[in-house]
Amino acid sequence: MAKTLRLDKGQIEVVEDAMADVLRRKTPAERISIGFGLWLAAHDLLTSHLRQTHPEWSEAQLQHEVARRMSHGAA
């Protein structure tokens, strides 16, 4: 029987049990590598999006905006 996944108030995601098991078996280094790969993919997608949306921006402006968005405005 399929398990129904539901979001609770304040919960932003649900990880299936099978995926959680896979992640638990990873070493800390493997989990960090996965996280970095996800961060890098988000960085590259955002950079490409902003480059196409704002072709008039210099590389410095582009990288500043990417950093600002990736740091939730802290940069």
Buried (B, 14 or more C-beta within 10 A) or exposed (E): EEEEEEEEEEEEEEEEEEEEEEEEEEEEEEEEEEEEEEEEEEBEEBBEEBEEEEEEBEEEEBBEBBEEBBEEEEE
